[in-house]
Amino acid sequence: MEELAMPKTILVVDDEDGVRDSVREVLNDEGYRVIDTADGTQVLDIIKSERPDLVLLDIWMPQIDGIGLLKEIKIQEPDINVVMVSGHGNIHTAVTATKFGAFDFIEKPVSLDGLLLTVQRALGELPRATGPEQNGGRSRKARSASATAAAPLSAAGAQTIKQRTLKKSVVLSGQGLHSGVKTGLILHPLPANSGILFTGISGDVTVPAHLHYVGSTGYATSLRSKGFAVGTVEHFLAVLHSYGVTNLLAKVQSEVPIMDGSAEEFCQALEEAGIEEQAGECLEIVIDRPYEVHAKGEESIRIEPADAFSVHYVLRYPEPVGEQEHRYTSLGPETFKAEIAPARTFGFLRDIEKLQTMGLVGGGKLNNCIIIGDDKIINTELRFADEFARHKILDILGDFYLLGRPMRGAVSAVMTGHSDNIALLRQIREGMNL
């Protein structure tokens, strides 16, 4: 007769009786064996005697510093995953905890849905990632929010592409360009067919990086679902697009950090984590006919069938910018890192006051945005003579990953922005029944 598997053991460390009671009840209902304690000084002894599979650890304990205890746990028992919990945390606390070895970080009041999803990921029990569709009930089975697995075949001749995720978690710190909020990014691997998902610190609501969830496109692309929104996703998505990452969970507080205005540090983070091929596969989208969007004046963007994905961008501004033009063919990460990733975001000095009255560019600094004056670049030297055109291509690469799969087609654009990119994607989706 086949033996029943032993339930996995979870150690809950929190000085609040109510938190321990509610967490214990939820986890017991899900079939886990739960041990709990309010005494942080006893944690290492409990771990040695009970050998838990997972530790839920309050970061603010009266007897001991949670971060210090986390460090000690990871030294003595490096294979045990630790999830930090805090009622006074923010993205910086989460980034710090992750840097010191925490598997993840969740905030109080604890969302039971977010707690269970984090526990399942930490224990390797989540076969597919969860989207906002299932967030209403904690006992419901996870369903993929990804377009990767669900999307229909695009056109004859589409190549099958291996799905990819990160080999390990990685973190970045920074500031939101438009919100001005100190923020960060915590990246976690996800199983095949999960898609790219953004979530907040609590982890209870996720928003897929997909066209359906685009919230706004004014000066940046933002995503929104069930009250959770994340802004300025395009530079980060361009990196995922170019590295072929199809499954990833990104924890963020309101806005993806702008870093130095380019995508270079996102490239470094992915390379630090490593890219892992997965068993799942997806089909590229093969553009079947021309699609085009015209806006005011000469502003237009078009895509047509081609043997590869490429972008030709033309930008025309008065001096000191002038006319800039760049052609880019997507040939993988190395080409992207050399040609496009270093290109920084830019803005005109005369527009900054207007944008600030709109509540934007609150985090714009001399070191994260190229500032253009009436007759010269004010704060930096350009990395490329056509850096502005290259940065517009960076934005297109990010926005065009919002259909959830790589694409084959030739893009040509003149003076366009995020709204035009999204309008063209909607045409493609409708025209190809994606």
C-alpha positions in Angstrom: 0.0 0.0 0.0 1.3 3.4 -0.9 2.4 5.6 2.0 0.8 8.9 2.5 3.2 11.9 2.3 4.0 13.6 5.5 2.6 17.1 5.8 5.2 19.8 5.4 6.1 21.7 8.6 5.9 25.5 8.8 7.3 27.5 11.7 5.5 30.8 12.4 7.4 33.3 14.5 5.4 36.4 15.6 4.8 38.1 18.9 1.2 38.9 18.1 -1.1 36.1 19.3 -3.8 37.0 16.8 -1.5 36.8 13.8 -0.2 33.4 14.9 -3.7 32.1 15.5 -5.1 33.2 12.2 -2.0 32.0 10.2 -2.0 28.7 12.0 -5.7 28.2 11.2 -5.3 28.9 7.5 -2.2 26.7 7.1 -3.8 23.8 9.1 -6.8 24.0 6.8 -4.5 23.6 3.9 -2.9 20.5 5.4 0.3 21.9 6.7 1.8 21.0 10.1 2.3 24.3 12.0 4.6 25.2 14.9 4.5 28.7 16.3 6.3 30.8 18.8 6.3 34.3 20.1 9.9 34.0 21.4 12.5 34.9 18.8 15.3 33.7 21.0 14.1 30.1 20.7 13.8 30.0 16.9 17.2 28.4 16.2 16.6 25.7 18.7 13.2 25.0 17.3 14.6 24.8 13.8 17.2 22.2 14.9 14.6 20.1 16.7 11.6 20.3 14.4 13.3 20.7 11.0 10.6 22.9 9.4 10.3 23.2 5.7 9.6 26.9 5.9 9.9 29.7 8.4 7.5 32.7 8.5 9.4 35.3 10.5 8.2 38.6 11.9 10.8 41.3 11.2 10.0 43.3 14.3 10.4 41.1 17.4 10.7 42.5 21.0 13.6 40.2 22.0 15.6 40.0 18.7 16.1 41.8 15.4 14.4 39.8 12.7 17.0 40.7 10.0 19.7 39.6 12.4 17.9 36.3 13.0 17.3 35.8 9.3 21.1 36.1 8.7 21.7 33.5 11.4 19.1 31.1 10.1 20.7 31.3 6.6 24.1 30.7 8.0 23.1 27.7 10.1 20.3 26.3 7.8 20.8 27.8 4.3 18.4 25.3 2.6 15.4 26.4 4.7 13.3 29.2 3.0 12.4 32.1 5.2 9.5 34.5 4.5 9.7 37.8 6.4 6.5 39.4 7.7 6.2 43.0 8.8 3.5 45.6 9.7 5.9 48.5 9.2 7.6 47.4 6.0 8.0 49.0 2.7 9.8 48.1 -0.5 13.2 49.0 0.9 12.6 46.7 3.9 11.6 44.0 1.5 14.7 44.5 -0.7 16.9 44.4 2.4 15.4 41.2 3.6 15.7 39.6 0.2 19.3 40.6 -0.1 20.0 38.8 3.2 18.5 35.6 2.0 14.7 35.9 2.6 12.7 34.0 0.0 10.1 36.7 0.1 8.5 39.5 2.2 4.8 40.0 3.0 3.2 42.8 5.0 0.6 43.0 7.7 -2.3 42.9 7.9 -1.6 39.6 6.3 -3.7 38.8 3.2 -4.6 35.2 3.4 -4.6 34.8 -0.4 -1.1 36.4 -0.6 0.1 34.3 2.3 -0.9 31.0 0.7 0.5 31.9 -2.7 3.8 32.9 -1.1 3.9 29.7 1.0 3.1 27.5 -2.0 5.9 29.2 -4.0 8.4 28.9 -1.1 7.6 25.1 -0.8 7.7 24.5 -4.6 4.0 23.6 -4.7 2.7 26.1 -7.1 2.4 24.4 -10.6 1.2 27.6 -12.3 1.3 31.2 -11.3 -1.9 33.0 -10.2 -3.6 35.9 -11.7 -6.3 38.3 -10.4 -9.0 35.9 -11.6 -8.6 33.6 -8.6 -7.7 36.1 -5.9 -11.2 36.1 -4.4 -11.0 32.6 -2.7 -8.0 31.1 -1.0 -9.0 27.5 -1.5 -9.4 27.8 -5.3 -6.8 26.2 -7.5 -4.3 28.5 -9.2 -5.0 29.4 -12.8 -2.5 31.0 -15.2 -2.9 34.7 -16.0 -0.5 34.4 -18.8 -1.1 34.8 -22.5 1.9 32.6 -23.1 0.0 29.3 -22.7 -3.5 30.5 -23.6 -2.9 32.4 -26.8 -3.9 30.8 -30.1 -1.5 30.0 -32.9 -0.5 33.2 -34.7 0.3 32.2 -38.3 1.8 29.5 -40.3 5.6 29.2 -39.8 5.7 30.4 -36.2 8.7 29.1 -34.4 8.4 27.3 -31.1 10.4 29.0 -28.4 11.5 27.6 -25.1 10.0 29.4 -22.0 12.5 30.9 -19.6 12.6 32.2 -16.1 15.4 33.2 -13.6 17.6 30.7 -11.8 17.2 32.6 -8.5 15.7 35.7 -7.0 17.4 39.1 -7.4 16.7 42.6 -6.1 17.2 46.2 -7.2 16.7 49.5 -5.5 15.9 52.9 -7.0 13.4 55.7 -7.4 10.2 56.1 -9.4 10.7 58.7 -12.2 7.2 60.0 -12.1 6.0 59.2 -8.5 9.3 60.3 -6.9 8.8 57.3 -4.5 11.8 55.4 -3.3 11.1 52.0 -4.7 12.7 48.7 -5.7 12.2 45.6 -7.6 12.3 42.0 -6.2 12.3 39.4 -9.0 11.3 35.8 -8.4 11.4 32.8 -10.7 8.0 31.3 -11.7 7.0 28.0 -13.3 6.3 27.5 -17.0 3.1 29.0 -18.3 3.0 31.6 -15.6 3.7 34.7 -17.6 5.2 38.0 -16.4 3.4 39.1 -13.2 3.7 42.3 -11.1 2.5 42.4 -7.5 2.9 44.6 -4.4 4.4 43.8 -1.1 1.4 41.9 0.2 1.3 39.7 -2.9 -2.5 39.3 -2.8 -3.2 40.9 -6.2 -1.2 40.4 -9.3 -1.4 42.2 -12.6 -0.1 40.4 -15.7 2.2 42.2 -18.1 -0.4 42.0 -20.8 -2.2 44.5 -23.1 -5.5 43.7 -21.4 -4.2 45.3 -18.2 -2.7 48.6 -19.6 -4.0 51.4 -17.4 -2.4 54.5 -18.9 0.2 55.5 -21.4 0.8 59.1 -20.6 4.6 59.6 -20.5 5.0 55.9 -19.5 3.2 52.6 -19.6 1.3 51.5 -16.5 -0.6 48.3 -15.7 -3.6 48.1 -13.4 -5.8 45.3 -11.9 -8.3 45.3 -8.9 -6.9 48.4 -7.3 -3.2 47.6 -7.8 -1.2 49.6 -10.3 2.4 49.6 -11.4 3.9 52.3 -13.5 6.8 52.8 -15.9 7.1 49.1 -16.8 8.5 49.6 -20.3 12.2 49.6 -19.8 12.1 46.5 -17.6 9.8 44.7 -20.1 12.2 45.5 -22.9 14.9 43.6 -21.1 12.7 40.6 -20.4 11.7 40.7 -24.1 15.3 40.8 -25.3 16.5 38.0 -22.9 13.5 35.8 -23.7 12.2 35.7 -20.1 8.6 34.5 -20.2 7.8 33.6 -16.6 8.6 36.0 -13.7 7.1 37.5 -10.6 8.2 41.2 -10.0 7.4 42.7 -6.6 7.3 46.5 -6.8 5.9 49.5 -4.9 3.8 51.6 -7.3 6.5 52.2 -10.0 9.4 50.3 -11.5 12.6 52.2 -10.5 14.0 54.4 -13.3 17.7 53.6 -12.3 19.9 55.8 -14.5 17.2 56.2 -17.1 18.4 53.3 -19.2 17.9 49.5 -19.0 21.5 48.6 -18.3 21.0 47.8 -14.6 18.0 45.5 -15.4 20.3 43.6 -17.7 22.9 43.2 -15.0 20.2 42.0 -12.6 19.0 39.3 -15.0 22.6 38.2 -15.6 23.3 38.1 -11.9 20.3 35.8 -11.4 20.9 33.7 -14.5 18.4 32.6 -17.1 16.9 29.1 -17.0 15.2 27.3 -19.8 11.9 25.5 -18.9 10.0 22.5 -20.2 7.2 24.7 -21.5 7.1 26.2 -24.9 5.4 29.1 -26.7 4.8 30.2 -30.2 6.1 33.5 -31.5 3.6 35.9 -33.1 4.2 36.1 -36.8 2.7 39.3 -38.3 0.4 38.3 -41.2 -0.1 41.7 -42.9 0.6 45.4 -42.4 -0.9 47.2 -39.4 -0.6 50.9 -39.0 -1.6 53.8 -36.7 -1.5 57.5 -37.6 -1.8 60.2 -35.0 -1.3 64.0 -35.2 1.0 65.4 -37.8 3.7 63.0 -39.0 3.3 60.8 -36.0 2.8 57.2 -37.2 3.8 53.6 -36.4 3.5 50.5 -38.7 4.4 46.9 -38.6 4.6 44.5 -41.5 5.6 40.9 -42.2 9.4 40.2 -42.0 11.9 37.4 -41.2 12.8 38.9 -37.8 11.7 41.5 -35.3 13.2 44.9 -36.1 12.5 48.5 -35.3 13.3 51.6 -37.4 12.7 54.8 -35.5 12.9 58.4 -36.8 12.8 61.3 -34.4 12.6 65.0 -35.4 12.9 67.8 -32.9 14.3 71.3 -33.1 18.0 71.8 -32.2 19.8 70.8 -30.1 18.2 67.4 -30.9 17.6 67.7 -34.6 16.7 64.6 -36.6 17.8 61.2 -35.3 17.3 57.8 -36.8 18.2 54.3 -35.8 17.6 50.8 -37.1 17.7 47.8 -34.7 17.2 44.1 -35.4 16.6 41.9 -32.4 19.4 39.3 -32.4 19.5 38.5 -28.7 20.7 40.0 -25.4 24.2 41.0 -26.5 23.0 43.1 -29.4 20.3 44.7 -27.1 22.9 45.5 -24.4 25.3 47.1 -26.9 22.8 49.1 -29.0 19.6 49.8 -27.0 19.9 49.2 -23.2 22.3 52.1 -22.5 20.0 54.7 -24.1 18.5 56.9 -21.4 15.1 58.6 -21.0 15.1 62.3 -21.9 13.0 65.4 -21.4 13.0 69.1 -22.3 13.7 71.6 -19.5 10.8 73.8 -20.7 8.4 70.9 -20.1 9.6 69.9 -16.6 7.5 72.5 -14.7 4.4 71.5 -16.6 5.0 67.8 -15.9 5.5 68.5 -12.2 2.2 70.4 -12.0 0.7 67.2 -13.4 2.2 65.2 -10.6 4.9 63.6 -12.9 8.7 63.5 -12.9 8.7 63.8 -9.1 11.8 61.5 -9.1 13.5 63.1 -12.1 17.2 63.8 -11.2 20.2 65.0 -13.0 21.6 61.4 -13.0 18.5 59.6 -14.3 17.2 61.7 -17.2 18.8 63.6 -20.1 17.7 67.2 -19.8 17.5 69.1 -23.0 17.8 72.9 -22.8 17.1 75.5 -25.5 20.5 75.2 -27.1 22.3 72.3 -25.5 22.1 69.1 -23.4 22.4 70.4 -19.9 23.5 67.6 -17.6 25.4 64.9 -19.4 27.2 63.8 -22.5 25.2 61.6 -24.9 26.2 57.9 -25.0 25.3 57.7 -28.7 24.7 60.5 -31.3 21.2 59.1 -31.8 20.6 58.2 -28.1 17.0 59.6 -28.2 16.0 57.5 -31.1 17.5 54.4 -29.5 15.6 55.1 -26.3 12.3 55.3 -28.3 13.2 51.8 -29.6 13.7 50.7 -26.0 10.2 51.8 -25.2 8.8 50.0 -28.2 10.6 46.8 -27.3 9.0 47.0 -23.8 5.5 47.9 -24.9 5.6 45.2 -27.7 6.1 42.5 -25.0 2.6 43.2 -23.7 1.2 40.6 -26.1 3.0 38.0 -23.9 5.1 36.4 -26.6 8.0 37.3 -29.0 6.9 38.7 -32.3 8.2 38.5 -35.9 7.7 41.7 -37.9 9.3 44.9 -39.0 8.3 48.1 -37.1 8.8 51.5 -38.5 7.9 54.6 -36.4 8.1 58.4 -36.7 7.7 60.6 -33.6 5.5 58.1 -31.7 5.1 57.3 -28.0 3.5 54.8 -25.7 -0.1 55.6 -26.7 0.7 54.8 -30.4 2.5 51.6 -29.5 -0.5 50.4 -27.5 -2.9 51.4 -30.2 -0.9 49.3 -32.8 -0.8 46.3 -30.4 -4.6 46.5 -30.1 -4.9 46.4 -33.9 -2.6 43.4 -34.1 -4.6 41.6 -31.3 -7.9 42.2 -33.0 -6.6 41.6 -36.6 -4.9 38.3 -35.6 -7.5 37.2 -33.0 -4.8 36.9 -30.3 
